[in-house]
């Protein structure tokens, strides 16, 4: 019998994701001990029964900032894969929010608030939209969309499955990758070359460029005050890597590899590497990688990043991973040039720059490796809290020998 949080409209179609293991009491206890606040009872009941519930495609009654109808098709669960799993609190998501669903065909997310706030109650469901206004430095626009997980499920409207033409289905059966996934993989696989440094499922691809970005966040959540505060002595650092394959990279399901939240510090004993250390850096699959094959495409798991060479802002990196599609795992390999775009951060006062660097890089920052560019003070608008309204943008650009 479905949990009471599941409305009748969904009860006949909800099922457990067969790719997720059954949730053990020990695994649930371990997860809950790592949370800053307990799970709301209605969400916990659904998690215990399904550990990742398949809902079928449902309309949420929302539209994102691109005016697209927002849909979801599953509630995330607990497992060891680096994709389709519950996550909470990072540089872009408040630390008291648990992400439990993603917008269908997008990286936009839905999160469950685990603690009471002055302006919103525990259990509130938030929609996090990446399509922020051009003048905003925030990664997401957050908006409350339901007062509880139960209320969120109640607003879902199941969409009918598209009708199937039996004749067309039979005609395409020989080309159906679900029936013959091995036809997607080239054997023997191509090797990465300067002309085609990206290899997916054994097929080599040329690229237009690749870039590494480093962003230092100085405004962090203060759990006691329940708000974000300027903390230049406790910054967090986010690393992202993007590979631009070509004009088709913007099309759904086409290769457009992207990784954010690369766990670089975890690979260097909790500190952040100097520019020189990138030539030998190795970042393993441990940690919370957030990596994707492309838009509306599978996530990349078992990620590994290896530094091979460096000359000024030019790096040579090897990125290895795998992705699952049509019931089968395929290999992903990139070995080629990457441009280091520098380190970006915002401060309230340019005098704080050295404090931020000392804290973020554990005293290992080498000033001579970088050119420091400090922009003019920016006014982020009257709708931004006073403590966050005025900032100085700073960029450290690698010096070319």
N, C-alpha and C positions, 0 to 999 in steps of 0.2 A: 504494500500500500504506500503511495507517495506521501512524503512528509506534508504536514498541514500548510507549509509555505507555498507548495506547488498548487496553483489555481487549477480548476477543472479544465480550462482551455488547454493547459499544457500536460495534464496528467496522462493523457492517452499517448503522448509522443515522447515524453522524457525518458531517457535511458542512460545507463552508465557508459562512459567512454571505454571501449574494450582495450584501448591502448594504455589505460591507466590501471595499476594494480589495485586490488581491494585495500582499503585503508585500515591498517592495524591500529589497535589502541595505543601501542608504543609509539608509532609514527605520529599519530595525532598529538599525543602528550608532548613529544619532542618539539613539534612545530609550535604548539601553544606556549611552551616555556620560552620560546624565542620572540614571542610577540610582546609589544609594550603594554597591551591591554587585552582582555579576554575577547573571544569571538562572540558576537550576538547569537542568541540561542537559535533563531530561525535559520541563520546561515549555517551554523554548526550542524544542525539536523540534516540539511541537504548534503553537506560535505560528507558526513558519516555514511549516508546511504549510497551516494553516487561517486564520490571522489572524482568529480569531473562529470557534469551532467550534460548530455547532448540534448538540445532542445528542438532541433530543426531551426531553420531560419525564421526569426521573429522580428517584427517591427517594434521599436521602442516608443514610437510617438515623438521622437526627437529628430532634429536636423542639425548637422554639424555646420561649421562656419563656411563650408563650401556649398551649403544648401542641399547636401545629399541626405536622403533618408537614412537614419542610423538604425542598423540591424545588428543582432547578435545571434549566434547559433549554439553557444555552449557556456557553461559555467566552469571555470578552471578548477584543477584539483592538485593533489600533492603527489609528486613522483620525482624520479631522479633525472629525467631528461631536462635539457635546457630550454624547452619550449612548452607552451600551453600549461604553465603551472602558476599557482598562486605566488604573489610577491607583494612586498610591502615596503613603503618608505625608501626613497632613494633621493638623488639630487633634485629630481623633478616632481616627486610625489611626496606629500606630507608624511611624516614618520608615523602618524596615527591612522593611516589609511591602508587598507588591504585591497590590492587590485584583484578582482575576481572574474573579469570578463573583458574582451576586446571587441571593438566595433568590427563587424564583418567586412573584410576587405580593406582594413585600415589598421594603423597602430594606435588609434585612439582607444582609451581605456575607461572602464567603470571601476570605481573603488568604493569600499565600505568603510565608513568612519568608525573607529573602534573606541573612541573616547568622547565624552561630552566636551563641547566647546561653548564659549559664551554666546555664540550666535547660531549654533547648530547642535542638535542632540546626537548622542551615540546611536549608531545604526543608520545615519543618513547616507544615502547613495549619491556619489558624485560622478559626473561625466567629465573626463579630461580630454580636451580637444587640442591637437597639436597645431592647428591652423590659427595661430595667434596673430593679432594685429601687427602690421609692419613695424610700428614704433615700439613694440614690446620686446624685452629681452627674455621673457618667460618662455619655457618650452611648451607649457600647456595653458589653456584657458579652462578653469574649473568652474562647473556650475552644478548646483544641487538639483537632482531630478526625482528623488523619492525620499520619503521620510524613514523607510526601512527596507530591508531586503525583500520582505514579503510584499510590500507595496510596489517595489520595483517589478517583481515577477508578475504581479497582477496587471500591470500596465502593458505587458507584452502581448502582441497580437500575432499568433502563428500565421505564417504565409503558406499558401498551398505550394506543393511541389510542382515544378514545371511538367506539363504533360509529355509523355514519351511517345514518339512515333515508332511503332514496332518495325516498320519496313526500313526507316532510316537507321534505327539501331542495329538491325541485322546487317545492313550494308556497310556500316562503319565498324562492325565487330572486329574485323581483321586489323584495323588501325587503332583500336581502343587500347591506350596505354595501361589501363587497369588489367586488361587481359594479357598484355605482353609488355610489361615494364622493361624487360631486358632490351627491347629495341631502342630505348632511349639512351643506352650506355654504349660508348665506343670502346671496343676491346681489340688490341691493346690500347690503353689510354694515351693521348698526346702528353708530351712533357711541356712544362712551361718554357717559353722561349721569349727573347726580347720582343719579337713581333706579336706573340700571343701569350702573354704572361698569366692569363686566367684560364683555368681548366675546370669545367664542370661536367660531371658524368662522362669524363674522358674526352670531351670535345674542347679544343683550344679556342680562345676568344681574344681578339685584339681589344685594347682599352684606349680611352681618350685621356685618362689620367686617374691618379689616386692621391688622396690627401689624408693626413693625420692632423686632428685638432685636439688641443688640450684646453679645457675650460676650468677655471678655479672659481668656486662659489664661496663668497664671503658672508652671505645672508643665510643663516641656518635656523631650523626650528628650535625654539626653546620650549621644552615640554612643560616646564613648570608655569611659564607665562602664557603658554598656548598661543604663541605667535612667532613670527620670524624675527630674528635680531641680527644686527651687524656684529660679526665675530671674526675680525681679521686674524686672531691668533688661533682659530680653530677651523680653517677653511677645508673644503673638500675639493677633490680634483677628479674631473671626468675626462676620459680619453675616448675618442671616436675615430673610426677609420671608414672612409667611403671610397668606393671604386666606381668610376663613371665609365660604363662600357660604350655607350653611344646614344643616339637620339632615342632608340627604342627602350633605353633604361627606364624611362618614365611610364612605360606601358605595363599593365598588370602582367605578372608571371614572367617577365623578362629579367635577365640577370642585371641586378643593380645592388651589388653586395654592400651591406652597411652594418657596422658594429658600433654600439655605444656602451658606456659603462664597462669598457674593457678593464679587467681587474689587474692593472699594471702594478699598483702598489703592493698587492698581495704577492707578486712574483719577486719583489725586491725587499722582502722583510718588513713590509709596512711603511716604507718610505717611498718617495717618488724619484725616478732616475734622472740623472743629469743628461744633457744632450749627448755627451760622449758615450754614455752607457747604452744608448739605443743601438749601437752597432753590434752588441752581443746580447741584447736583452732577450729573454725567453719567457713568454706568458703562457702558462698551461691552461687546461680546460677547467681547472678548479676556479670557483668564483662565479659571480652572477653575470655572465656574458648576456648581452641582449643583441643578438646578431641575426640578420635576415638575408635570404637569397635575393629578395627584391620586393616590389610592391605587390600585395595580395599574393604572396609566394611563401614557400615553407621557411621556417626558421632554420638557422645553422646551429648545430650542436657539436660537441666534442671539439671545440675550437682550440687552436694553438697558434701563437704568433711568435715568430723568431726573427730577431734582427741579424742581418747579414753584413751590411756595409753602411757607412755614413760619410757624406762629404757636404759640410755646411748644412743647408736645409734639405738636402737630398738624401733619402734613406733607401735602402733596399731591404724589403721585408718579405717573409714567407708566411702566408696565412693558410692554415690547413683546417678543414672542418668536414662535416657531412650533413646531409639533409635527407629527410624522408618524404617520399612521394610515391603514390600509387602502390602502397604497401611494400616499398623497397627502399633501402638506403643507397644513396649515391655520394661519390666523393667530390669535394670542392678543394681546389688548390689555387692559390695566387702566389706568384714569386716574381716580384718586379719592383720598379721604382715607385716611391711614395714621397710626396712633398710634405715636409713638416710645416704646417701653417702657423706655428708659434703657439704661445700661451696667452689666452685671453682671460681677463678678469676685470671686475669693477670694484672700486674703493670709494669711500666717502671723502677721503683726503689723500692726495698723492703722497704725503708723508708716510702713509701706512703701507706703501708698496713693499718696502724691505721687510716689514713685519710679516706680511702675507707670504712672501717668498721663503723667509726663514722657517716659518711654521709649516708651510706646505711641502717643502723639500728637505726638511730636517737638517738644515745647515749645509747641504750638499750642492746647493745652487751655485753655478759658476757665472758670475756677472759678465765676464769677458766673452762668453759664448753668444750673448744676445745683444740686440739693439732694442732699447726701451722706447716705446712710443706712448705718450700720455695724451689722451684727447681732451677736449674742452668739456667742462662740466655739463651734464645732461639733466634736464628736468623731465622726469618720467610721468608727470601729470598729477592732477589733484586727486585722482582716484587711487593713487598709490599711497600706502601708509607713510607718514612723515619721515620715519626713520629710514625709508628705502627710496624716497623721492629723488634725491639729488645724488648722482654718481659721476665718477670720473672713469671712462673706459681706458683700459691699459692693455697693450699688446706687446709681448716680447717676441721679437722676430729673430730666428737664428742668423748669425753672421756668416757671410760667405767668405771663405779663406781668400 
